[in-house]
Amino acid sequence: MDGLLAPAALASALLAIPILITYMLKARRPRQVIPSTFLWQAATRNVAASRPWDRIRSSVLLILQLLLLAALVLALAQPYRAAPGVAGDHLVLVMDASGSMAATDQLPSRMGIARIEARKLIESLDPGASVSVVSANPRPQVMISSTSSRGEAMKAIEAIEPTEAAADFAEAFLLAESLETPGEPASIALLSDGGLSEEELRLVPPGTIVRKVGTTSSNVAVSGLEVGDGPNGFRALVEIHNFDDDERTVDLSVDVDDVEVASETIEVAADSALERSFELGPLGGRVVASIVSEDNLPQDNAAFAVLERSAPRKILVVGPGNFFLESLLEQIPAAEVDTEEATDDGAGYDLVVYDRAVVPRRVRAPALFIAPKVSPAGVTTSGVIKTPQITYVAADDPLLDQVDLSELAIARTDDVRIPGARTLLGSGDAPLVATWSQGSYRRAFIGFSLNESNLPLQVAFPIFIDHVFSWLTGSEPPSARHAGDPIEIAPLPGTTAIEASIPGGRGQQLLPGQALEDTSSTGFYGLTFFDGEEEIGRRTVALSFPPGESELAPKDISVRPNPARPGLTRTARHPVVVWVLGLALLLLLVEWWWGHGRPGATEITALLRREREPA
Amino acid sequence: MLLEPEFLSRLERLSLATRGRMTGAYPGGHRSKRLGSSVDFADWRAYVPGDDFRRIDYQIYARLDRLLVRLYEAEDEVTLQIVLDATSSMNFDSKFETGARVGGALAYLAALHGDRARIWVVDAKGIRPSPWARSRDSAIALFKWLDKVEPGGKGDLPTALKRFASAGGLRGVTVLISDLLTEDWEATLRRMASPGAGGALLHVLSRAELEPAFRGDLLLVDSEAGGTVEVSLSDQVLRQYRKRTAEWMRRVSETCRRRDLHYELVSPDDDLDSLLLVRLREGGLVR
């Protein structure tokens, strides 16, 4: 308590005087019949009988009544607690809803503490100030915008639950700043445990008020699960990370389609990771690696993966023939390669490669176009570029993963435009390599002939082509591996609709080419492909807990100052009269109970004694 | 019965003691103020016609040639008058029962040795005597009479003793059995004057009166007068009470001494054997 709003009310404490007088004049003494008062009159003549009133003696009731009066007087004086308050007319709260906010190192959880901090900030606002709330999760959104209702704001905050994914703080900050009225900077408050990347830290709006939650790093997580081919079938590589300061022992088990295939008790040294390899057998299925661990974040105690055997591919190569390409195709396991010189629409093939060939208007299969003589649909050729310089590389694209094209040299390429395509390599405005979707089929485009570049001579060439083939046929490893990543779906040939089933029982309808964005939960995402009403195939994608969210150690968030943005510059007075009145009510009940001879005290004592006695 | 037969048999060894001569209505075992016919020589006097020739001291006549008559001590019975306080203040902590037992025991041992005894009961109705006890049987009858006495009510000891005296009660040995818890205790003792007869005050006070066990804020109600006193019994007040009580008892004892009364503090907790066979014997009330 830091002060009183109505200190004059303290004068009502004078009511204690009548209470004390009542006690002094009070003569409710128990009667005690004795043989004679003769001796007592003599003995007490100077002690009690001569006094017009009693000396005030210690009495529980008197103390309770004085305490009750003190509480009521205090309530009348309206005590308050002073705290730095948020200045300004508009507060934008950015609530971290990433996976680590579910940690329970602070009870009820980091998110619970963040809600409490948010409430304090809201209560510290001037009356009439408005509040906006932004949830920082994989897909940040404005929960409520510029409401002056504290209740509505708190309702919006209560609706934010921690996801099992990393948060997109950059997007969240963008949203927060977009809520500001131009020329009137709002107060922005970030309530987070600090799980921001370096890039995101740079994007924190200057002058942001930071309320950090979280206390400890204690946690053990299944931080990685890789599945692949082994000597005797499939194999899983599991990584367990102990973020605790002490060594931890956990029981690890690996299940395939809900059947345990391996288990082990392992000890993980403090603040280190450990890998274990397990043979899973020849059959595919859904793999779950889980640990039993008493820690602050149970959400990361399991990781998920899917084992799939690639089906044999039927590949058609249309063109005059290319040594490098044919040599490469021979290396693809379980692939049937046909060659055609004439134009073919590719119907019945898993993949068609048009190498310096005329591309029909309609191609009925996923296709890779290499320097086509006649541009395919959707591609406009405006000329030729000689010795093009590579000015753009989409290094973060999965197709260029582990692909080093720094030594690539090209003699000439078509100067094309492909609306809606993603450029992987570009020279100026012209894409050299691009990908896009056309109907239910995927397309890849290489604008230059392999013979007119040194690409086939690059170490990265087979890797790049394998990535492109995998992407075209939809058999590439899923781009999304962690909750929060959108799932890019390669539709099966002929797909007209996709039905996604999301962990937790929800479902979502998607169109071919549409990514599944609602991926904030870990687990298995089922994808069912339809051609009209007919189901033509299924795929399963597994998303695990993002490893970065398992590292619970709260991190500092440094914020650049911004004098223009209102911060914690106001002294807010939080009334505490409700607590004082609660105390007064409690005292009143105790006073009543005591004054009525403590009913039930004997029974309670007897009950406690009985419970304490051995059976 | 008021007293157990075993106790009564132990009392048979005792008899009432008197410190001076006293005149009884009948011959007895105590020295009388009168001259009589006992074997104890008392004095001579001149012979007058009519005296018994057998009492002339011829040896004196032979030496002095005068006729002198030998006189002997007389022995009379003693009258024991016991005043038993039966007011309300005695009706606590068996104080009245204790007083009745002690009084009954004294009456019994007096009657057993040829003396007369009776008990005067003081209660709200005033003072009334019991039948005389002159023998074992009449003493038992006195016990039965005493059994029927119900203590209670407000008494007036000085007035009762005044009536007692006017009824001739002060002849002989007078024993007052009371707690004396009255403002008029000195007046009461003044009316107990019995010079030379060896009276006594058996001061009956219970342990609860000497060492009160209650604490806290109380309204003390006088069982007899109905008056009240508000007290807050702290340790300090209790210390003061004990001090005042001891001082009052000392004054009572001193007053008794001045009035030739034996003072004996009697508690309901006392052993009756010890009281009668030791303490009252040492005090000269019995022998």
Chai-1 contact restraints between the chains, C-beta under 6 A:
chainA,res_idxA,chainB,res_idxB,connection_type,confidence,min_distance_angstrom,max_distance_angstrom,comment,restraint_id
A,R29,B,D217,contact,1.0,0.0,6.0,A-B,restraint_1
A,R29,B,L218,contact,1.0,0.0,6.0,A-B,restraint_2
A,R29,B,L219,contact,1.0,0.0,6.0,A-B,restraint_3
A,P30,B,L218,contact,1.0,0.0,6.0,A-B,restraint_4
A,R31,B,L219,contact,1.0,0.0,6.0,A-B,restraint_5
A,R31,B,V221,contact,1.0,0.0,6.0,A-B,restraint_6
A,Q32,B,F214,contact,1.0,0.0,6.0,A-B,restraint_7
A,Q32,B,L218,contact,1.0,0.0,6.0,A-B,restraint_8
A,Q32,B,L220,contact,1.0,0.0,6.0,A-B,restraint_9
A,V33,B,V221,contact,1.0,0.0,6.0,A-B,restraint_10
A,V33,B,S223,contact,1.0,0.0,6.0,A-B,restraint_11
A,I34,B,L220,contact,1.0,0.0,6.0,A-B,restraint_12
A,P35,B,S89,contact,1.0,0.0,6.0,A-B,restraint_13
A,P35,B,F92,contact,1.0,0.0,6.0,A-B,restraint_14
A,P35,B,L181,contact,1.0,0.0,6.0,A-B,restraint_15
A,P35,B,S223,contact,1.0,0.0,6.0,A-B,restraint_16
A,S36,B,S89,contact,1.0,0.0,6.0,A-B,restraint_17
A,S36,B,L181,contact,1.0,0.0,6.0,A-B,restraint_18
A,S36,B,D222,contact,1.0,0.0,6.0,A-B,restraint_19
A,T37,B,L220,contact,1.0,0.0,6.0,A-B,restraint_20
A,T37,B,D222,contact,1.0,0.0,6.0,A-B,restraint_21
A,T37,B,G227,contact,1.0,0.0,6.0,A-B,restraint_22
A,T37,B,V229,contact,1.0,0.0,6.0,A-B,restraint_23
A,F38,B,L181,contact,1.0,0.0,6.0,A-B,restraint_24
A,L39,B,T245,contact,1.0,0.0,6.0,A-B,restraint_25
A,W40,B,L220,contact,1.0,0.0,6.0,A-B,restraint_26
A,W40,B,V229,contact,1.0,0.0,6.0,A-B,restraint_27
A,Q41,B,V229,contact,1.0,0.0,6.0,A-B,restraint_28
A,A42,B,R244,contact,1.0,0.0,6.0,A-B,restraint_29
A,A43,B,Q240,contact,1.0,0.0,6.0,A-B,restraint_30
A,A43,B,Y241,contact,1.0,0.0,6.0,A-B,restraint_31
A,A43,B,R244,contact,1.0,0.0,6.0,A-B,restraint_32
A,T44,B,V231,contact,1.0,0.0,6.0,A-B,restraint_33
A,V47,B,V237,contact,1.0,0.0,6.0,A-B,restraint_34
A,A48,B,E230,contact,1.0,0.0,6.0,A-B,restraint_35
A,A48,B,V231,contact,1.0,0.0,6.0,A-B,restraint_36
A,A48,B,S232,contact,1.0,0.0,6.0,A-B,restraint_37
